[in-house]
Amino acid sequence: MQKTPLEILATVLLERGIKPETSVKLFSSYNAFLALLDDEEKRNRLKKLHLDEVSTDAVFGEVRKMSKIFQDGLTALFFYDDEKLRDLTIFYGVF
């Protein structure tokens, strides 16, 4: 059976010895985002949100917070927690 992207990510995190805090940031923020999208009321609110309301909207603020945590997790994963991943990211991903 083929692994899902989340299973692949979990495998990489374990095999590379990534810090538990990084794994928690990645999976908790992703799970929170999916839970928010599963909430029909919040999902519809985001669909109807106008650009001029973004900075003050509470639901969008939740999404912004989740995305910051997820970004912090990605930054730790690719630049701080594993020297080999950092080197590969710098060589292949940063230009």
MIRO-992399 format. One record per residue: x, y, z of N, C-alpha, C in turn; residue in three letters. Coordinates in pm, whole numbers. Example, Ala and Ser with C-alpha at 12.3 -4.5 7.8 and 13.67 -1.06 7.14 Angstrom:
<recs>
[rec [1319 -569 780] [1230 -450 780] [1320 -330 780] Ala];
[rec [1285 -225 708] [1367 -106 714] [1290 3 787] Ser];
</recs>
This chain:
<recs>
[rec [84 -118 0] [0 0 0] [89 125 0] Met];
[rec [51 222 -80] [127 346 -92] [101 438 28] Gln];
[rec [207 501 77] [194 592 191] [133 724 148] Lys];
[rec [59 784 240] [5 917 217] [117 1020 240] Thr];
[rec [100 1142 191] [201 1245 216] [229 1267 365] Pro];
[rec [126 1258 448] [147 1277 592] [226 1161 651] Leu];
[rec [203 1041 602] [280 926 648] [426 939 606] Glu];
[rec [448 988 487] [586 1010 439] [654 1115 526] Ile];
[rec [584 1225 553] [640 1329 639] [674 1273 777] Leu];
[rec [582 1197 835] [607 1139 968] [728 1048 965] Ala];
[rec [743 970 858] [858 880 844] [987 959 837] Thr];
[rec [988 1065 758] [1109 1149 746] [1143 1212 880] Val];
[rec [1043 1263 949] [1068 1326 1078] [1130 1227 1176] Leu];
[rec [1081 1105 1177] [1136 1003 1266] [1275 957 1222] Leu];
[rec [1289 927 1093] [1416 875 1044] [1529 976 1054] Glu];
[rec [1499 1104 1037] [1602 1207 1042] [1626 1258 1184] Arg];
[rec [1549 1210 1278] [1567 1253 1416] [1531 1398 1438] Gly];
[rec [1428 1444 1371] [1384 1583 1383] [1329 1606 1524] Ile];
[rec [1353 1725 1578] [1310 1757 1714] [1158 1739 1728] Lys];
[rec [1116 1684 1840] [971 1666 1863] [892 1797 1852] Pro];
[rec [951 1909 1896] [881 2038 1888] [846 2073 1743] Glu];
[rec [937 2039 1652] [914 2067 1511] [798 1982 1459] Thr];
[rec [799 1855 1494] [691 1765 1452] [557 1813 1506] Ser];
[rec [556 1856 1632] [432 1905 1692] [383 2029 1619] Val];
[rec [473 2120 1586] [433 2241 1513] [369 2204 1379] Lys];
[rec [433 2114 1306] [383 2077 1173] [247 2008 1181] Leu];
[rec [238 1905 1264] [114 1826 1266] [1 1895 1341] Phe];
[rec [31 1967 1447] [-77 2033 1521] [-138 2147 1439] Ser];
[rec [-55 2224 1372] [-109 2334 1291] [-186 2282 1170] Ser];
[rec [-137 2175 1109] [-208 2115 995] [-342 2059 1040] Tyr];
[rec [-342 1989 1153] [-465 1933 1207] [-564 2043 1243] Asn];
[rec [-516 2151 1304] [-603 2263 1340] [-664 2327 1215] Ala];
[rec [-585 2336 1108] [-635 2394 983] [-745 2305 924] Phe];
[rec [-722 2173 923] [-824 2082 872] [-951 2089 956] Leu];
[rec [-936 2100 1087] [-1052 2112 1175] [-1129 2241 1145] Ala];
[rec [-1057 2349 1120] [-1123 2475 1087] [-1200 2461 955] Leu];
[rec [-1139 2398 857] [-1207 2380 729] [-1327 2287 742] Leu];
[rec [-1324 2197 839] [-1435 2106 862] [-1553 2175 928] Asp];
[rec [-1528 2292 984] [-1634 2371 1047] [-1703 2451 937] Asp];
[rec [-1823 2410 902] [-1893 2471 789] [-1913 2622 806] Glu];
[rec [-1944 2663 927] [-1966 2806 952] [-1838 2887 927] Glu];
[rec [-1726 2838 979] [-1599 2909 959] [-1556 2904 814] Lys];
[rec [-1574 2790 751] [-1535 2777 610] [-1615 2874 523] Arg];
[rec [-1745 2883 547] [-1828 2976 470] [-1791 3121 498] Asn];
[rec [-1757 3149 623] [-1715 3286 658] [-1590 3324 579] Arg];
[rec [-1495 3232 571] [-1373 3260 494] [-1403 3277 345] Leu];
[rec [-1494 3198 293] [-1531 3209 152] [-1588 3347 119] Lys];
[rec [-1664 3402 213] [-1731 3531 190] [-1648 3651 234] Lys];
[rec [-1534 3626 291] [-1452 3733 349] [-1399 3826 240] Leu];
[rec [-1415 3956 263] [-1363 4057 170] [-1223 4099 215] His];
[rec [-1143 4140 120] [-1004 4178 147] [-993 4284 256] Leu];
[rec [-1083 4378 258] [-1075 4485 357] [-1113 4438 499] Asp];
[rec [-1162 4315 513] [-1201 4261 643] [-1094 4166 702] Glu];
[rec [-997 4131 621] [-899 4029 660] [-825 4065 789] Val];
[rec [-783 4188 801] [-701 4226 917] [-776 4222 1050] Ser];
[rec [-907 4226 1047] [-986 4229 1171] [-1071 4104 1192] Thr];
[rec [-1071 4013 1098] [-1156 3895 1108] [-1095 3790 1202] Asp];
[rec [-1172 3744 1298] [-1123 3648 1397] [-1089 3513 1335] Ala];
[rec [-1170 3465 1242] [-1144 3335 1180] [-1017 3342 1095] Val];
[rec [-1003 3449 1020] [-881 3464 941] [-759 3476 1033] Phe];
[rec [-778 3538 1148] [-671 3546 1247] [-628 3408 1294] Gly];
[rec [-726 3317 1311] [-694 3178 1346] [-608 3114 1238] Glu];
[rec [-647 3135 1113] [-573 3078 1001] [-432 3136 996] Val];
[rec [-420 3265 1018] [-290 3330 1018] [-199 3272 1127] Arg];
[rec [-256 3249 1245] [-179 3191 1356] [-133 3049 1321] Lys];
[rec [-223 2970 1265] [-188 2834 1224] [-77 2834 1119] Met];
[rec [-89 2924 1023] [10 2927 916] [147 2970 968] Ser];
[rec [149 3057 1068] [278 3098 1127] [343 2979 1198] Lys];
[rec [265 2904 1274] [318 2787 1343] [369 2684 1241] Ile];
[rec [292 2662 1135] [333 2568 1031] [462 2615 964] Phe];
[rec [471 2744 933] [593 2799 873] [713 2785 966] Gln];
[rec [692 2809 1094] [800 2790 1191] [848 2645 1191] Asp];
[rec [754 2551 1180] [790 2409 1173] [869 2376 1048] Gly];
[rec [826 2430 935] [899 2407 809] [1039 2466 814] Leu];
[rec [1049 2586 870] [1180 2650 881] [1273 2567 968] Thr];
[rec [1222 2519 1080] [1304 2434 1168] [1343 2306 1096] Ala];
[rec [1250 2244 1027] [1277 2119 957] [1386 2136 852] Leu];
[rec [1373 2236 768] [1464 2249 654] [1592 2328 682] Phe];
[rec [1597 2401 794] [1716 2483 818] [1785 2458 953] Phe];
[rec [1716 2407 1054] [1777 2400 1185] [1792 2260 1245] Tyr];
[rec [1698 2172 1219] [1696 2044 1289] [1785 1937 1228] Asp];
[rec [1821 1952 1102] [1895 1846 1035] [1994 1909 936] Asp];
[rec [2122 1885 962] [2227 1946 880] [2218 1904 733] Glu];
[rec [2189 1777 708] [2181 1730 569] [2063 1796 496] Lys];
[rec [1946 1802 562] [1832 1869 499] [1861 2017 475] Leu];
[rec [1931 2081 570] [1968 2221 552] [2056 2239 429] Arg];
[rec [2159 2155 417] [2250 2165 304] [2179 2140 171] Asp];
[rec [2091 2040 168] [2015 2012 46] [1918 2126 12] Leu];
[rec [1857 2184 115] [1767 2296 93] [1842 2417 37] Thr];
[rec [1957 2444 93] [2036 2557 45] [2083 2532 -98] Ile];
[rec [2128 2410 -126] [2181 2380 -260] [2071 2375 -366] Phe];
[rec [1960 2308 -335] [1855 2287 -436] [1737 2381 -426] Tyr];
[rec [1712 2437 -308] [1589 2511 -290] [1601 2661 -279] Gly];
[rec [1719 2710 -248] [1738 2853 -230] [1823 2905 -346] Val];
[rec [1770 3003 -414] [1845 3057 -528] [1836 3207 -531] Phe];
</recs>
